[in-house]
Amino acid sequence: MRVVVTRREALDSPDGINIFIVSLAQALSDLGHEVKIVVASLQSHAEYRRLLSPRLDLPIVALSRTPLTGLASAAAWLRAKWIIDRFRPDIVVHSEAVPLPLRGTIVQVVHNLELRSGRLAPVWRIIRRFSTKRCDCVVATTTELRDELARDLGMPRHQIALIPKCIDLQSYHGSDLAARERAILHSGTAPYKDPAATIRAFGALDDPSVGLYVAGDITQPAHAAVDALPDRLRSCVTLVGPADGQTVRMLHGRVRVVAFPTRYDTPVASATVMEAIASGTPIVGSSRLSRDVLVNDVNGLVVDTDPGAMSIAFRSLLNDDALWLRLSSGARRMSERFDGFRVARQYIELASAKSLRQLPSYRLRKRFR
């Protein structure tokens, strides 16, 4: 099949949607499909390769070298329509709303609802609803997101497919327990990922034999939280900065615990959580992570994000080998759900089903007309 995967944002940042796009495109290519990625912008192929570390040299069409907004964005995507239609795709997978009539089976993947808040909420709702009406299939990436999306769009829950994000499992190689470093990793420093919560919990742990890595842009809140630590703990913290993809994967497989005190309005499937799962690394995370990626006492511990509760969970996973081994094993079993090949086949199955009877949960075009 010919498959187009699109995004209205830049590709050269290591966020969860871009990790998904690259992983899905690689798996589809490995399965023998012809794939083209179409994105709004790509400033640097070198930076894209550094941050996302793709295995394959994927065909990418970038509409601009710089981010696009307003009329410039609209004009670029009208140009993209010509490029996509000329490719004659069998399936088009949108990772954000692209309200254009295109060839092939159109799949709208909804990764989050965060853009629905604020002054532009009504506009985003109109765009997403319009795009949804034009598509053949709607996919939510977590159970909670499917429930919220059904309410938001006024759609029956069973008409929204549930397919998780994916990662390239073969790129992750977690060490066994004996080779693990007594360390904690916090990956991502955006405000909703709350790196300061992990740093405060590290302070409450109060154990200089343990290291803490914080990967991502070095922000003022993260700096301030580190500065507030006692001297004997401050030296145990490494602010990694915006590391390349291979370094982040290495850290996920080297540490003993990964922390996610994440604050989502609607729980989503964070690709960084999946990276921990693929590495067999137990998670200490908030209840705002999707239950599809964090199950208490299966692949990690669900805790309140106050320093005391998180530090107790850290201590358990750092010191209790039996607990660590059990949760690590649970993570490796869970990782099979997010395998790029498995997820790629699910998208191909969507496109291959031709009749309304074959697609009772996905086909929307007739219902919305």
C-alpha positions as CSV (number, residue, x, y, z in Angstrom):
1,M,0.0,0.0,0.0
2,R,1.0,3.6,-0.4
3,V,0.7,5.4,2.9
4,V,1.0,9.1,3.8
5,V,1.6,10.2,7.4
6,T,1.0,13.9,8.1
7,R,1.5,16.5,10.8
8,R,0.8,20.2,10.8
9,E,3.8,20.9,13.1
10,A,7.6,20.7,12.7
11,L,9.2,17.3,12.6
12,D,12.6,18.2,14.1
13,S,11.6,17.9,17.8
14,P,11.6,14.7,19.9
15,D,8.0,14.9,21.1
16,G,5.6,12.0,21.4
17,I,3.8,12.6,18.1
18,N,7.0,12.8,16.1
19,I,8.3,9.6,17.8
20,F,5.1,7.9,16.8
21,I,5.3,9.2,13.2
22,V,8.8,8.0,12.7
23,S,8.2,4.6,14.4
24,L,5.0,4.0,12.4
25,A,6.7,5.0,9.1
26,Q,9.6,2.8,9.7
27,A,7.4,-0.2,10.6
28,L,5.3,0.3,7.5
29,S,8.4,0.6,5.3
30,D,9.8,-2.6,6.8
31,L,6.5,-4.4,6.1
32,G,6.9,-3.5,2.4
33,H,4.6,-0.5,2.1
34,E,5.5,2.8,0.3
35,V,5.5,5.6,2.9
36,K,5.7,9.4,2.6
37,I,5.8,11.8,5.6
38,V,4.3,15.2,5.0
39,V,4.9,17.9,7.7
40,A,4.5,21.6,8.0
41,S,8.2,22.3,8.5
42,L,11.6,20.9,9.0
43,Q,14.4,23.3,9.8
44,S,17.3,20.8,9.9
45,H,17.5,17.3,8.7
46,A,20.6,16.9,10.8
47,E,18.8,18.0,13.9
48,Y,15.9,15.7,13.1
49,R,18.3,12.7,12.8
50,R,20.1,13.7,16.0
51,L,17.0,14.1,18.1
52,L,14.9,11.2,16.8
53,S,17.6,8.9,15.6
54,P,15.6,7.1,12.9
55,R,16.8,3.7,11.7
56,L,15.7,4.3,8.1
57,D,16.2,7.1,5.7
58,L,12.5,8.0,5.4
59,P,11.0,10.1,2.5
60,I,10.0,13.4,4.1
61,V,8.2,16.3,2.4
62,A,8.5,19.5,4.5
63,L,6.3,22.4,3.3
64,S,8.6,25.0,4.8
65,R,12.0,25.3,6.6
66,T,10.3,27.5,9.2
67,P,7.1,27.2,11.2
68,L,3.9,28.3,9.3
69,T,0.8,30.1,10.6
70,G,-2.3,31.7,9.2
71,L,-2.6,32.2,5.4
72,A,0.9,30.9,4.8
73,S,0.0,27.6,6.5
74,A,-3.2,27.3,4.5
75,A,-1.4,28.0,1.2
76,A,1.2,25.4,2.1
77,W,-1.3,22.7,2.8
78,L,-3.2,23.4,-0.4
79,R,0.1,22.7,-2.1
80,A,0.5,19.6,0.0
81,K,-2.9,18.4,-1.3
82,W,-1.4,18.3,-4.8
83,I,1.7,16.5,-3.6
84,I,-0.3,13.9,-1.7
85,D,-2.9,13.3,-4.4
86,R,-0.1,12.9,-6.9
87,F,1.4,10.1,-4.7
88,R,-2.0,8.3,-5.0
89,P,-2.1,7.0,-1.4
90,D,-4.3,4.1,-0.3
91,I,-4.3,5.5,3.3
92,V,-3.6,8.9,4.8
93,V,-2.9,9.1,8.5
94,H,-3.3,12.6,10.0
95,S,-1.8,13.2,13.4
96,E,-3.6,16.6,13.6
97,A,-6.7,17.9,11.9
98,V,-6.1,18.5,8.2
99,P,-9.5,19.5,6.7
100,L,-8.6,18.8,3.1
101,P,-10.3,16.4,0.6
102,L,-7.6,13.8,-0.2
103,R,-7.3,10.5,-2.0
104,G,-7.4,7.2,-0.1
105,T,-8.8,6.2,3.2
106,I,-8.5,9.1,5.6
107,V,-7.6,8.2,9.2
108,Q,-7.7,11.0,11.9
109,V,-5.5,10.1,14.9
110,V,-6.3,12.1,18.0
111,H,-3.3,12.1,20.4
112,N,-4.6,14.6,22.9
113,L,-7.3,17.3,23.6
114,E,-4.9,19.8,25.1
115,L,-5.5,22.4,22.3
116,R,-9.2,22.6,23.2
117,S,-8.6,24.9,26.2
118,G,-8.2,28.7,26.1
119,R,-9.5,31.4,23.8
120,L,-9.1,29.3,20.6
121,A,-11.0,26.3,22.0
122,P,-14.1,26.9,19.8
123,V,-12.0,27.3,16.7
124,W,-10.1,24.1,17.4
125,R,-13.3,22.3,18.0
126,I,-14.8,23.4,14.7
127,I,-11.6,22.4,12.8
128,R,-11.5,19.0,14.5
129,R,-15.2,18.4,13.9
130,F,-15.0,19.4,10.3
131,S,-11.9,17.2,9.8
132,T,-13.6,14.3,11.5
133,K,-16.7,14.6,9.3
134,R,-14.5,14.3,6.2
135,C,-12.5,11.2,7.4
136,D,-13.2,7.5,7.2
137,C,-11.8,6.5,10.5
138,V,-11.2,8.2,13.9
139,V,-8.5,6.7,16.1
140,A,-7.9,7.6,19.8
141,T,-4.6,6.6,21.3
142,T,-5.8,5.9,24.9
143,T,-8.9,4.5,26.5
144,E,-9.5,7.8,28.4
145,L,-9.0,9.9,25.3
146,R,-11.5,7.8,23.4
147,D,-14.1,8.4,26.2
148,E,-13.5,12.1,26.3
149,L,-13.4,12.4,22.5
150,A,-16.8,10.6,22.3
151,R,-18.3,13.2,24.6
152,D,-16.6,16.1,22.9
153,L,-17.7,15.1,19.4
154,G,-21.0,13.7,20.4
155,M,-20.1,10.3,18.9
156,P,-20.8,6.8,20.2
157,R,-17.7,5.5,21.9
158,H,-17.7,2.3,19.7
159,Q,-17.3,4.4,16.6
160,I,-13.8,5.5,17.6
161,A,-11.0,3.0,17.1
162,L,-8.5,2.5,19.9
163,I,-5.0,2.1,18.6
164,P,-2.0,3.0,20.8
165,K,1.0,5.1,19.7
166,C,3.9,3.0,18.8
167,I,7.7,3.0,19.2
168,D,10.5,1.1,17.5
169,L,11.0,-1.7,20.1
170,Q,14.2,-3.0,18.5
171,S,15.9,0.3,19.3
172,Y,15.6,-0.2,23.1
173,H,17.9,-2.5,25.0
174,G,17.4,-2.3,28.8
175,S,20.2,-3.6,31.0
176,D,19.6,-6.4,33.5
177,L,19.3,-5.4,37.1
178,A,22.9,-6.1,38.0
179,A,24.1,-3.6,35.4
180,R,21.6,-0.9,36.3
181,E,22.8,2.4,37.8
182,R,21.2,3.5,41.1
183,A,19.6,6.4,39.4
184,I,16.3,8.0,38.5
185,L,15.5,9.5,35.1
186,H,13.0,12.3,34.5
187,S,12.5,12.8,30.7
188,G,10.9,16.0,29.5
189,T,10.8,19.5,31.0
190,A,7.6,21.0,29.6
191,P,5.5,22.5,32.4
192,Y,2.9,19.6,32.3
193,K,5.8,17.1,32.8
194,D,6.7,18.9,36.1
195,P,10.4,18.1,36.5
196,A,10.5,20.2,39.7
197,A,8.2,17.6,41.3
198,T,10.7,14.8,40.6
199,I,13.6,17.0,41.8
200,R,11.7,17.8,45.1
201,A,11.0,14.1,45.5
202,F,14.7,13.3,45.0
203,G,15.4,15.8,47.8
204,A,13.0,14.0,50.0
205,L,14.6,10.7,49.2
206,D,17.8,12.2,50.6
207,D,20.2,9.5,49.4
208,P,23.5,10.7,47.9
209,S,24.1,7.2,46.6
210,V,21.4,7.8,44.0
211,G,21.7,9.9,40.9
212,L,19.1,11.9,39.1
213,Y,19.1,12.6,35.3
214,V,16.8,15.3,33.9
215,A,16.5,15.2,30.1
216,G,15.1,18.0,28.1
217,D,15.5,21.8,27.8
218,I,17.0,23.2,30.9
219,T,14.2,25.4,32.2
220,Q,14.2,28.0,35.0
221,P,11.8,25.9,37.2
222,A,14.1,22.9,36.9
223,H,17.2,25.0,37.7
224,A,15.5,26.5,40.7
225,A,14.5,23.1,42.1
226,V,18.0,21.8,41.8
227,D,19.4,25.0,43.4
228,A,17.1,24.4,46.4
229,L,18.6,21.0,47.1
230,P,21.3,20.6,49.8
231,D,24.9,20.7,48.5
232,R,25.4,16.9,49.0
233,L,22.4,16.1,46.7
234,R,22.9,18.9,44.2
235,S,26.0,17.2,42.9
236,C,24.1,14.0,42.2
237,V,21.8,15.7,39.7
238,T,22.7,15.8,36.0
239,L,20.8,18.2,33.8
240,V,21.2,16.4,30.5
241,G,19.6,19.1,28.3
242,P,18.0,18.4,24.9
243,A,19.9,15.1,24.3
244,D,19.9,13.1,21.1
245,G,17.6,10.1,20.7
246,Q,20.2,7.5,21.2
247,T,21.3,9.1,24.5
248,V,17.7,9.2,25.8
249,R,17.2,5.6,24.9
250,M,20.4,4.6,26.6
251,L,19.4,6.4,29.8
252,H,16.0,4.7,29.8
253,G,17.7,1.4,29.7
254,R,20.5,2.2,32.3
255,V,18.6,3.7,35.2
256,R,16.6,1.8,37.8
257,V,13.5,4.1,37.9
258,V,11.8,6.6,35.6
259,A,9.6,9.3,37.0
260,F,6.5,10.8,35.4
261,P,4.7,13.2,37.8
262,T,2.8,14.3,34.7
263,R,-0.3,16.6,34.7
264,Y,-2.6,15.9,31.8
265,D,-6.2,17.1,31.6
266,T,-7.1,13.9,29.8
267,P,-4.6,11.0,30.2
268,V,-2.7,10.4,27.1
269,A,-0.1,7.9,25.9
270,S,3.3,9.6,26.3
271,A,5.9,8.2,24.1
272,T,8.5,8.8,26.8
273,V,6.5,6.5,29.0
274,M,6.6,3.9,26.3
275,E,10.3,4.3,26.0
276,A,10.6,3.4,29.7
277,I,8.3,0.4,29.2
278,A,10.3,-0.8,26.2
279,S,13.5,-0.6,28.2
280,G,12.0,-2.7,31.0
281,T,12.3,0.2,33.5
282,P,9.7,0.5,36.3
283,I,7.8,3.8,36.4
284,V,6.8,6.0,39.3
285,G,4.0,8.1,37.9
286,S,0.9,10.1,38.6
287,S,-2.7,9.0,38.2
288,R,-2.9,11.3,35.2
289,L,-1.0,8.9,33.0
290,S,-3.2,6.7,31.0
291,R,-4.0,3.3,32.5
292,D,-3.0,1.9,29.1
293,V,0.6,2.7,29.9
294,L,0.9,2.6,33.7
295,V,-0.9,0.0,35.7
296,N,-0.1,0.1,39.4
297,D,2.0,-2.9,40.6
298,V,2.3,-4.2,37.1
299,N,4.9,-2.0,35.4
300,G,5.2,0.7,38.0
301,L,3.8,2.5,41.0
302,V,1.0,5.0,40.8
303,V,1.4,7.7,43.4
304,D,0.5,11.2,44.4
305,T,3.0,13.7,43.1
306,D,3.9,15.2,46.5
307,P,7.6,14.7,47.5
308,G,6.9,12.3,50.3
309,A,4.8,9.8,48.3
310,M,7.2,9.9,45.3
311,S,10.3,9.4,47.5
312,I,8.7,6.3,49.2
313,A,8.1,4.8,45.8
314,F,11.6,5.7,44.6
315,R,13.1,4.0,47.7
316,S,11.1,0.8,47.1
317,L,12.2,0.4,43.5
318,L,15.8,1.3,44.3
319,N,16.2,-1.1,47.2
320,D,13.7,-4.0,46.6
321,D,15.2,-6.2,44.0
322,A,12.2,-8.6,43.9
323,L,9.8,-5.7,43.3
324,W,12.0,-4.2,40.6
325,L,12.3,-7.5,38.8
326,R,8.5,-8.1,38.9
327,L,7.7,-4.7,37.6
328,S,10.4,-4.8,35.0
329,S,9.0,-8.1,33.7
330,G,5.6,-6.5,33.6
331,A,6.9,-3.6,31.5
332,R,8.5,-5.9,29.0
333,R,5.2,-7.8,28.6
334,M,3.3,-4.6,28.2
335,S,5.7,-3.2,25.6
336,E,4.4,-5.7,23.0
337,R,1.2,-3.6,22.7
338,F,3.3,-0.6,21.4
339,D,5.4,-2.5,18.9
340,G,5.6,-0.5,15.7
341,F,4.9,-3.6,13.5
342,R,1.8,-4.5,15.5
343,V,0.4,-1.0,15.4
344,A,1.3,-0.6,11.7
345,R,-0.7,-3.7,10.9
346,Q,-3.7,-2.3,12.7
347,Y,-3.7,0.8,10.5
348,I,-3.4,-1.3,7.4
349,E,-6.3,-3.4,8.6
350,L,-8.4,-0.2,8.9
351,A,-7.6,0.8,5.3
352,S,-8.1,-2.7,4.0
353,A,-11.7,-3.1,5.3
354,K,-13.9,-2.0,2.5
355,S,-17.5,-2.3,3.6
356,L,-19.5,-0.6,6.3
357,R,-20.2,-4.0,7.8
358,Q,-16.4,-4.6,8.1
359,L,-15.9,-1.3,9.8
360,P,-18.8,-0.9,12.3
361,S,-16.6,1.0,14.7
362,Y,-14.7,3.2,12.3
363,R,-16.7,4.3,9.3
364,L,-18.0,7.9,9.8
365,R,-18.5,9.6,6.5
366,K,-22.1,8.5,5.8
367,R,-23.2,9.0,9.4
368,F,-22.1,12.6,9.6
369,R,-23.5,13.7,6.2
